[in-house]
Amino acid sequence: MSTTSNTPAAERPAASQPPSCKVSASPQEAPASPPGKRPAPPCTLVIFGAGGDLTKRLLMPALYNLAVDGLLDDGMKIIGVNHGERETSVWREDLHKSLEQFAADKASTFHAGKLDDKAWDWVAQRLEYMAGEFETDDTFTKLKQQLEQTPGGNVIFYLAVSSRFFKPIVEHLGKAGLLKEGEGGGFRRIVIEKPFGTDLASAKDLNAHILSYAKEDQVYRIDHFLGKDTVQSILAVRFANALFEPMWRREYIDSVQITAAETIGVEGRGKFYEQTGAFRDMLPNHLFQLLGMVAMEPPNSFDAEAVRDKKAEIFDAIKPLTPDDVVFGQYEKGPAGVGYREEPDVAPGSTTETYAAARVFVENWRWAGVPFYLRTGKRLAARRTEISVQLKPVPFRLFRDTPVDALTPNVLTLRIDPAHGTSFDFNVKTPGPVMQIGAVQSSFDYGDFFAERANVGYETLLYDCMLGDETLFQRADSIETSWCAVDDVLHPKTGGAVPVHGYAAGSEGPAEADALLARDGHAWRPLKRDAVQKK
């Protein structure tokens, strides 16, 4: 189905000269913000872990994109804190080279082409490096002295560090008085990356520790999945269209599948994966967040607490998972490459799962009896993040005396990554004198309507944090409720640990995951599939 759009495509400003790391002597003014959007208030962003991969690959590209869009205030300042002495100019040069490489790489999420010199120059002028250890008083004394010069006192502390540093950094910030908000309205906020705990007990302990130094409304627990435009559009698809909401309930929906599949392996992160595994890494955070957006009741507004309250209700209604509700897998040597145990920094006899599937039930009036099937894994047949909502079948009696053997299920699919869009599978009569049914698909692709933008998923999250909008961030209660729902899988009350089944690298996953759905008469949607062809 072809469509056209009257929406003008906004293009990123073109770079007129080759990118340069040189910082202009005269201050650059921020580009004008787009109509209907206001720039964030002036603030200082303190990045702990300024030399890390997260800062280079995601935070700096996001800040650059916000600068291009005119959404940062001229009073913005960025202080990078990291181990080891380093000149600010060297840090700027390193970040600039990384941005150039990512921008030129079409496979990168930040594929902006050439950098805009003016936008980069604006960001570079505001970068300042500070050497310091994350667990020593001297670092925070020095940081406090620098922040005393911050206009308005607005500061965001971004913890782009290993989770073992979360507690000591927050503790030092609190003891140094850096989390105390000014009487004039200046804010102090902390952004914490996942993993937020490794189970229910550790999540409760971390929350208690952080909240002994900061208030809940100062803590922004970030999940980069929620920064994706296509994830946020789930709410728009559900609540902005009269077509969907009336049938968005157990009377009409048969089942829901939520998939986050990757073709890559652990990519040199063997040490991290050995301690974490696919289940902890993805299920109680990323996939539960998608489930929450699909299943939540309509909020009265898009106010942060209204939305988060409705998501919290869903997490609270999830029936606790048992080991019988999940399947773990580990990729072995196959068409896509070596097995997990042959990866660097992985134990030869490792039983860490690289694949996890789960059957989840939400026990409330809207969803009782509807299974939500969640799966995630590495080295699978295709890269695909999507949500597929399958409607209940219509009665077949009308077609039993025709050549029709079966009706294709009606499935609404929200495609999140790598293709962005929506598709709907349904049935029509094929041309000819005989009543024969054919399966067709109607689809919408974002690229057909909107200009492609270089977006790493952190732009909205950083911008919202500066504005104080917590809609896309997780509250302490939701974090703990999510871990509570999976605690019996991580710490089985009876029996041993969940068995880990092998699957060939490049396959659809372990056969046991197919059997999990077969119990209910369902099957996974194939990862490797082509759209219905138009004739």
C-alpha positions as CSV (number, residue, x, y, z in Angstrom):
1,M,0.0,0.0,0.0
2,S,1.7,3.2,-1.1
3,T,1.1,6.5,0.6
4,T,2.2,10.1,0.3
5,S,2.8,12.7,3.0
6,N,2.3,16.4,3.1
7,T,4.6,16.7,6.1
8,P,7.7,18.7,5.1
9,A,11.0,16.8,5.7
10,A,13.2,18.8,8.1
11,E,16.9,18.3,7.1
12,R,19.9,18.5,9.4
13,P,22.1,21.6,8.7
14,A,24.7,20.8,6.1
15,A,28.4,21.3,7.0
16,S,30.0,23.8,4.6
17,Q,33.6,23.0,5.5
18,P,35.5,19.9,6.6
19,P,35.0,19.2,10.3
20,S,37.6,20.7,12.6
21,C,38.5,20.2,16.2
22,K,39.6,23.8,16.6
23,V,37.6,25.7,19.1
24,S,36.6,29.2,18.0
25,A,38.0,32.1,20.1
26,S,34.7,33.9,20.1
27,P,31.7,32.2,21.8
28,Q,29.2,30.5,19.5
29,E,25.5,31.1,20.1
30,A,23.3,28.0,20.1
31,P,21.1,27.5,17.0
32,A,17.5,28.6,17.2
33,S,15.2,26.0,18.7
34,P,12.5,24.5,16.5
35,P,9.0,26.0,16.6
36,G,7.0,24.7,19.5
37,K,10.0,23.6,21.5
38,R,11.9,25.5,24.1
39,P,15.6,25.1,24.9
40,A,16.5,23.3,28.1
41,P,17.4,25.6,31.0
42,P,21.1,26.5,31.6
43,C,22.8,23.7,33.6
44,T,26.1,22.0,34.1
45,L,26.2,18.3,33.1
46,V,28.8,16.4,35.1
47,I,29.7,13.1,33.4
48,F,31.4,10.5,35.6
49,G,33.1,8.1,33.2
50,A,34.1,10.8,30.7
51,G,36.6,8.5,29.0
52,G,34.2,5.5,28.6
53,D,32.5,4.0,25.7
54,L,29.0,5.2,26.7
55,T,30.2,8.8,26.7
56,K,31.8,8.5,23.3
57,R,29.2,6.5,21.5
58,L,25.9,7.8,23.0
59,L,26.2,10.8,25.3
60,M,28.3,13.1,23.1
61,P,26.4,12.3,19.9
62,A,23.2,13.0,21.7
63,L,24.5,16.3,23.0
64,Y,25.7,17.2,19.6
65,N,22.3,16.4,18.1
66,L,20.6,18.6,20.7
67,A,22.9,21.4,19.9
68,V,22.1,21.1,16.2
69,D,18.4,21.2,17.0
70,G,18.9,24.3,19.2
71,L,17.6,22.6,22.3
72,L,20.5,23.5,24.6
73,D,21.0,26.8,26.4
74,D,24.0,29.0,25.9
75,G,24.7,28.6,29.6
76,M,25.3,24.9,29.2
77,K,28.5,23.5,30.6
78,I,29.9,19.9,30.4
79,I,32.4,18.6,33.0
80,G,33.9,15.2,32.3
81,V,35.3,13.4,35.3
82,N,37.5,10.4,34.8
83,H,40.6,8.5,36.1
84,G,44.0,9.9,34.9
85,E,45.4,13.3,34.2
86,R,44.4,14.8,30.8
87,E,44.3,18.1,29.2
88,T,40.8,19.4,28.2
89,S,42.0,20.0,24.7
90,V,43.1,16.3,24.4
91,W,39.6,15.1,25.6
92,R,37.9,17.4,23.1
93,E,40.1,16.1,20.3
94,D,39.4,12.5,21.3
95,L,35.6,13.1,21.3
96,H,35.7,14.9,18.0
97,K,37.6,12.1,16.3
98,S,35.1,9.6,17.7
99,L,32.1,11.6,16.5
100,E,33.6,11.9,13.0
101,Q,34.1,8.1,12.8
102,F,30.5,7.4,14.0
103,A,29.0,10.0,11.7
104,A,30.7,8.5,8.7
105,D,29.7,4.9,9.6
106,K,26.4,4.1,8.0
107,A,26.0,1.1,10.3
108,S,26.3,3.4,13.4
109,T,23.2,4.8,15.1
110,F,24.9,8.2,14.8
111,H,25.2,8.3,11.0
112,A,25.0,12.1,10.6
113,G,27.4,12.2,7.6
114,K,29.7,15.3,8.0
115,L,29.6,17.0,11.3
116,D,28.2,20.6,11.4
117,D,31.2,22.7,12.4
118,K,29.2,25.4,14.1
119,A,27.3,22.9,16.3
120,W,30.5,21.0,17.2
121,D,32.3,24.2,18.0
122,W,29.4,25.2,20.3
123,V,29.6,21.9,22.2
124,A,33.4,21.9,22.3
125,Q,33.6,25.3,23.9
126,R,31.6,23.9,26.8
127,L,33.7,20.8,27.5
128,E,36.0,20.7,30.5
129,Y,37.9,17.7,31.7
130,M,38.6,17.0,35.4
131,A,40.8,14.2,36.6
132,G,39.6,12.4,39.7
133,E,38.9,9.0,41.4
134,F,35.3,8.1,41.9
135,E,35.8,7.1,45.5
136,T,38.0,9.8,47.0
137,D,36.9,13.0,48.9
138,D,39.4,15.2,47.0
139,T,37.6,14.6,43.7
140,F,34.3,15.9,45.1
141,T,35.9,18.8,47.0
142,K,37.4,20.0,43.7
143,L,34.2,19.4,41.8
144,K,32.3,21.5,44.4
145,Q,34.6,24.4,43.9
146,Q,34.0,24.3,40.2
147,L,30.3,24.0,40.5
148,E,30.1,27.1,42.8
149,Q,30.6,29.1,39.6
150,T,27.6,27.4,38.0
151,P,24.9,30.0,37.0
152,G,21.6,29.2,38.8
153,G,23.0,26.1,40.4
154,N,21.4,23.7,38.0
155,V,23.5,20.5,37.9
156,I,23.0,17.0,36.4
157,F,25.3,14.2,37.6
158,Y,25.4,11.5,35.0
159,L,26.8,8.2,36.2
160,A,28.2,6.6,33.0
161,V,30.2,4.2,35.1
162,S,30.3,0.6,36.2
163,S,27.4,-0.2,38.6
164,R,29.9,-0.8,41.4
165,F,30.5,2.9,41.5
166,F,26.8,3.9,41.8
167,K,26.8,3.8,45.6
168,P,30.2,5.5,46.4
169,I,29.6,8.3,43.9
170,V,26.1,9.1,45.2
171,E,27.4,8.9,48.8
172,H,30.3,11.3,48.1
173,L,27.9,13.7,46.3
174,G,25.6,13.7,49.3
175,K,28.3,14.1,51.9
176,A,29.9,16.9,49.9
177,G,26.6,18.8,49.9
178,L,26.4,18.6,46.1
179,L,22.9,17.2,46.0
180,K,21.4,20.0,48.1
181,E,19.1,22.1,45.9
182,G,19.3,25.9,46.0
183,E,16.7,28.1,47.6
184,G,16.4,30.0,44.3
185,G,15.1,26.9,42.5
186,G,18.3,25.5,41.2
187,F,18.0,21.7,40.6
188,R,20.4,18.9,41.3
189,R,19.7,15.6,39.5
190,I,21.4,12.2,39.3
191,V,21.1,10.0,36.2
192,I,21.8,6.3,36.8
193,E,22.3,3.8,34.0
194,K,21.3,0.1,34.2
195,P,21.9,-2.4,35.6
196,F,20.0,-1.1,38.6
197,G,20.6,-4.1,40.8
198,T,20.9,-7.7,39.8
199,D,17.9,-9.0,41.7
200,L,15.2,-7.9,44.1
201,A,17.5,-7.7,47.2
202,S,20.2,-5.7,45.5
203,A,17.8,-3.3,43.8
204,K,16.1,-2.6,47.2
205,D,19.5,-2.1,48.8
206,L,20.7,0.3,46.0
207,N,17.4,2.3,46.1
208,A,17.7,2.6,49.9
209,H,21.3,3.8,49.7
210,I,20.6,6.4,47.0
211,L,17.4,7.7,48.6
212,S,19.3,8.2,51.9
213,Y,21.2,11.0,50.1
214,A,18.8,12.2,47.4
215,K,15.0,12.6,47.0
216,E,13.1,10.4,44.6
217,D,12.4,13.3,42.2
218,Q,16.1,13.9,41.9
219,V,16.9,10.4,40.7
220,Y,16.5,9.6,37.0
221,R,16.9,5.8,36.4
222,I,17.5,5.7,32.7
223,D,16.5,2.9,30.2
224,H,17.8,3.9,26.7
225,F,15.1,1.7,25.1
226,L,12.6,4.4,26.2
227,G,14.5,7.0,24.3
228,K,13.7,5.5,21.0
229,D,11.0,7.4,19.0
230,T,9.4,4.2,17.9
231,V,9.1,3.0,21.5
232,Q,7.5,6.3,22.5
233,S,5.1,6.1,19.5
234,I,3.5,3.0,21.1
235,L,1.5,5.4,23.3
236,A,0.5,7.4,20.2
237,V,-0.6,4.4,18.3
238,R,-2.7,3.2,21.2
239,F,-4.2,6.4,22.5
240,A,-4.4,8.7,19.4
241,N,-6.3,6.3,17.2
242,A,-10.0,5.2,17.8
243,L,-9.3,2.1,15.7
244,F,-7.1,0.4,18.2
245,E,-8.2,1.2,21.8
246,P,-11.6,-0.5,21.7
247,M,-10.1,-3.9,20.7
248,W,-7.0,-3.5,23.0
249,R,-8.2,-6.0,25.6
250,R,-8.6,-9.7,26.4
251,E,-12.0,-10.0,24.5
252,Y,-10.2,-9.4,21.2
253,I,-6.5,-10.1,21.7
254,D,-5.3,-13.7,21.6
255,S,-1.6,-13.1,22.6
256,V,1.3,-10.6,22.4
257,Q,4.9,-11.2,21.4
258,I,7.7,-8.9,22.3
259,T,11.0,-9.6,20.6
260,A,14.5,-8.1,20.9
261,A,16.8,-10.2,18.8
262,E,20.3,-9.5,17.8
263,T,22.6,-11.1,15.2
264,I,25.8,-10.0,17.0
265,G,27.4,-12.0,19.8
266,V,28.8,-10.6,23.1
267,E,31.3,-8.4,21.1
268,G,34.2,-8.5,23.6
269,R,31.9,-8.0,26.6
270,G,32.4,-11.6,27.9
271,K,33.3,-10.5,31.4
272,F,30.1,-8.4,31.7
273,Y,27.9,-11.1,30.2
274,E,29.3,-13.9,32.4
275,Q,28.1,-11.9,35.4
276,T,24.8,-10.8,33.9
277,G,23.3,-13.1,31.2
278,A,20.5,-12.3,28.8
279,F,17.7,-12.6,31.3
280,R,19.0,-10.1,33.8
281,D,20.2,-7.8,31.1
282,M,17.0,-7.5,29.2
283,L,13.8,-9.0,30.7
284,P,13.1,-7.1,33.9
285,N,14.0,-3.8,32.4
286,H,13.9,-3.3,28.6
287,L,11.2,-5.9,27.7
288,F,9.1,-5.2,30.8
289,Q,9.2,-1.5,29.9
290,L,7.8,-2.4,26.4
291,L,5.2,-4.7,28.0
292,G,4.2,-1.8,30.3
293,M,3.6,0.6,27.4
294,V,1.6,-2.0,25.5
295,A,-0.5,-3.1,28.5
296,M,-1.0,0.1,30.6
297,E,-4.4,1.7,31.1
298,P,-4.9,5.1,29.5
299,P,-3.5,7.9,31.8
300,N,-5.5,11.1,32.2
301,S,-2.6,13.1,30.8
302,F,1.0,12.7,29.7
303,D,2.1,14.1,33.0
304,A,5.1,12.1,34.2
305,E,3.5,10.7,37.4
306,A,0.2,9.9,35.5
307,V,2.1,7.8,33.0
308,R,4.4,6.2,35.5
309,D,1.5,5.3,37.9
310,K,-0.2,3.4,35.1
311,K,3.0,1.5,34.2
312,A,3.5,0.7,37.9
313,E,0.0,-0.8,38.1
314,I,1.0,-3.2,35.2
315,F,4.3,-4.3,36.8
316,D,2.4,-4.9,40.1
317,A,-0.2,-7.0,38.2
318,I,2.4,-9.3,36.6
319,K,2.0,-12.9,37.9
320,P,5.4,-13.8,39.3
321,L,7.4,-16.0,36.9
322,T,8.5,-19.5,37.8
323,P,11.3,-21.6,36.2
324,D,8.5,-23.3,34.2
325,D,7.6,-20.0,32.5
326,V,11.1,-19.4,31.1
327,V,13.6,-21.0,28.7
328,F,17.3,-20.2,28.6
329,G,19.6,-20.8,25.7
330,Q,23.3,-20.4,24.8
331,Y,24.6,-20.0,21.2
332,E,26.9,-22.7,19.9
333,K,29.0,-22.9,16.8
334,G,26.8,-22.4,13.8
335,P,26.4,-20.7,10.4
336,A,26.8,-17.2,12.1
337,G,30.1,-18.0,13.9
338,V,31.7,-19.5,17.0
339,G,29.9,-20.5,20.1
340,Y,29.6,-18.4,23.2
341,R,32.1,-20.5,25.1
342,E,34.8,-19.7,22.5
343,E,34.3,-16.0,23.0
344,P,37.1,-14.0,24.8
345,D,36.7,-13.8,28.6
346,V,34.1,-16.6,28.7
347,A,34.6,-19.7,30.9
348,P,35.1,-22.9,28.8
349,G,32.2,-24.6,30.7
350,S,30.0,-21.5,31.1
351,T,26.3,-21.9,31.7
352,T,25.5,-18.3,31.2
353,E,22.4,-17.8,29.0
354,T,22.6,-15.7,25.8
355,Y,18.9,-16.3,25.0
356,A,15.9,-16.0,27.3
357,A,12.2,-16.5,26.6
358,A,9.3,-16.1,29.0
359,R,5.6,-16.5,29.2
360,V,4.1,-13.6,31.2
361,F,0.6,-13.0,32.4
362,V,-0.9,-9.7,33.6
363,E,-3.6,-10.4,36.1
364,N,-6.0,-7.6,35.7
365,W,-9.4,-7.0,34.1
366,R,-8.0,-6.0,30.7
367,W,-5.5,-8.7,30.2
368,A,-6.5,-11.8,32.3
369,G,-5.7,-15.0,30.4
370,V,-3.8,-13.2,27.6
371,P,-0.2,-14.6,27.3
372,F,2.7,-12.1,26.7
373,Y,5.6,-13.9,25.1
374,L,8.9,-12.2,25.6
375,R,12.2,-13.3,24.0
376,T,15.7,-11.8,23.6
377,G,18.9,-13.3,22.4
378,K,22.3,-12.9,20.7
379,R,23.5,-14.6,17.5
380,L,20.0,-15.1,16.2
381,A,18.7,-15.3,12.6
382,A,17.9,-11.6,12.3
383,R,18.1,-8.3,14.1
384,R,14.6,-7.4,15.1
385,T,12.9,-5.5,17.9
386,E,9.2,-5.5,17.6
387,I,5.8,-6.0,19.3
388,S,3.3,-8.3,17.6
389,V,-0.3,-8.2,18.8
390,Q,-2.3,-11.1,17.6
391,L,-6.1,-10.9,17.5
392,K,-8.4,-13.8,18.3
393,P,-9.5,-15.9,15.3
394,V,-13.0,-15.4,13.8
395,P,-15.4,-18.3,13.6
396,F,-14.5,-20.6,10.7
397,R,-18.0,-22.0,10.0
398,L,-18.7,-19.5,7.2
399,F,-15.7,-20.9,5.2
400,R,-15.8,-24.6,6.0
401,D,-17.5,-25.5,2.6
402,T,-15.0,-23.5,0.6
403,P,-11.4,-24.3,-0.5
404,V,-10.1,-22.3,2.5
405,D,-8.1,-24.5,4.8
406,A,-7.3,-21.9,7.5
407,L,-7.4,-18.2,8.1
408,T,-4.2,-16.2,8.6
409,P,-4.3,-14.6,12.1
410,N,-4.7,-10.8,12.2
411,V,-1.5,-9.4,13.6
412,L,-0.6,-5.8,14.3
413,T,3.2,-5.4,14.5
414,L,4.9,-2.4,15.9
415,R,8.4,-2.4,14.4
416,I,11.0,-0.7,16.6
417,D,14.4,-1.7,15.2
418,P,16.1,-1.7,12.7
419,A,13.0,-0.9,10.5
420,H,10.7,1.6,12.0
421,G,7.0,1.4,11.3
422,T,3.8,-0.6,11.7
423,S,2.2,-3.4,9.7
424,F,-1.1,-5.3,9.9
425,D,-1.7,-8.8,8.5
426,F,-5.2,-9.6,7.4
427,N,-7.2,-11.7,5.0
428,V,-8.9,-10.8,1.6
429,K,-10.6,-12.7,-1.2
430,T,-8.2,-13.5,-4.0
431,P,-9.4,-12.5,-7.6
432,G,-11.5,-15.2,-9.4
433,P,-14.8,-17.0,-9.3
434,V,-13.9,-19.2,-6.3
435,M,-14.1,-18.0,-2.6
436,Q,-10.4,-18.3,-1.9
437,I,-8.7,-16.3,0.9
438,G,-5.3,-14.7,0.6
439,A,-3.1,-13.2,3.3
440,V,-2.1,-9.6,2.7
441,Q,-0.2,-6.9,4.7
442,S,-0.8,-3.2,5.0
443,S,2.3,-1.4,6.3
444,F,3.6,2.1,7.2
445,D,7.3,2.9,7.3
446,Y,8.5,6.0,9.1
447,G,11.0,6.7,6.3
448,D,8.2,7.2,3.8
449,F,6.7,10.1,5.9
450,F,9.5,11.6,7.9
451,A,13.1,12.6,7.2
452,E,15.7,10.2,8.7
453,R,17.6,11.7,11.6
454,A,20.8,10.7,13.3
455,N,19.4,9.7,16.7
456,V,21.1,7.5,19.3
457,G,18.2,7.3,21.6
458,Y,19.6,9.5,24.4
459,E,18.6,12.9,23.0
460,T,15.0,12.8,24.3
461,L,16.2,11.4,27.7
462,L,18.9,14.0,28.2
463,Y,16.5,16.8,27.1
464,D,13.7,15.6,29.4
465,C,16.1,15.3,32.3
466,M,17.2,18.9,31.9
467,L,13.5,19.9,31.7
468,G,12.6,17.8,34.8
469,D,10.3,15.5,32.9
470,E,10.5,12.1,34.4
471,T,7.9,10.3,32.2
472,L,10.5,8.1,30.5
473,F,12.5,7.3,33.6
474,Q,11.8,4.5,36.1
475,R,10.7,5.0,39.7
476,A,12.0,3.0,42.6
477,D,8.8,1.1,43.1
478,S,8.6,0.0,39.5
479,I,12.2,-1.2,39.5
480,E,11.6,-3.3,42.6
481,T,8.3,-4.6,41.4
482,S,9.9,-5.7,38.1
483,W,12.6,-7.6,40.0
484,C,10.0,-9.1,42.3
485,A,8.2,-10.6,39.3
486,V,11.4,-12.6,38.2
487,D,12.9,-13.3,41.6
488,D,11.8,-16.9,41.7
489,V,13.5,-17.5,38.3
490,L,16.8,-16.0,39.6
491,H,16.5,-17.7,43.0
492,P,14.3,-20.8,42.6
493,K,12.5,-21.9,45.8
494,T,12.5,-25.5,44.7
495,G,14.6,-27.4,42.2
496,G,17.9,-26.2,40.7
497,A,18.8,-23.4,38.3
498,V,17.0,-23.0,35.0
499,P,18.6,-25.3,32.4
500,V,20.5,-23.7,29.5
501,H,19.8,-25.2,26.1
502,G,22.1,-24.9,23.1
503,Y,21.2,-23.3,19.8
504,A,23.2,-22.8,16.6
505,A,24.6,-19.3,16.1
506,G,22.4,-17.8,13.4
507,S,19.3,-19.8,14.2
508,E,15.9,-18.9,15.6
509,G,16.8,-20.0,19.1
510,P,16.5,-23.2,21.1
511,A,13.8,-25.7,20.2
512,E,12.7,-25.6,23.9
513,A,11.5,-22.0,23.3
514,D,9.2,-23.2,20.6
515,A,7.8,-25.8,23.0
516,L,7.1,-23.1,25.5
517,L,4.6,-21.5,23.1
518,A,3.3,-24.8,21.7
519,R,1.8,-25.6,25.1
520,D,-0.7,-22.9,24.4
521,G,-1.2,-23.7,20.8
522,H,1.0,-20.7,19.7
523,A,4.2,-20.3,17.7
524,W,6.9,-17.6,17.5
525,R,6.7,-15.3,14.6
526,P,9.8,-16.1,12.4
527,L,12.7,-13.8,12.9
528,K,13.8,-14.1,9.3
529,R,10.8,-13.3,7.1
530,D,9.9,-11.1,4.2
531,A,7.1,-8.8,4.0
532,V,4.0,-9.9,1.9
533,Q,4.9,-9.1,-1.7
534,K,2.6,-6.8,-3.7
535,K,1.6,-8.2,-7.2
